[in-house]
């Protein structure tokens, strides 16, 4: 069993996918637009939704993340959920943190903590919350 995140961007999924590709090296595994689905589905969507993302799968590192524009309602909320990037080094953590923070909001600067050699929290420009960390190795 596993858990797979599914993130709804309510009209900004295409933009988010491009951002994650550039910022953290996400790879698009598959993407389907609403116009590629059944016509009755498109008729239930907001006008102008044909070219919006019905369903996509991007891979961030080894983890698949599902993404959609949802109902294209234009007001995505991401409260109560945080995505975590486990970096292999402090240098990688710094790059990931900086890239995700571009246009976003820093919540906790990247720094050493009692449990990580690097740890920081931010909300990216879409409002998605992220933690970036490099866990300390046990002694």
Secondary structure, DSSP 8 states (H G I E B T S, - for coil): -----EEE-TT-HHHHHHHHHHHH--EEEEEEEGGGS-HHHHHTS-TT-TTSEEEEEEEETTEEEEEE-TT--S----TT-EEEEE-SSHHHHHHHHHHHHTTSEEEEEEE--SSEEEEEEEE-TTS-EEEEEEE----
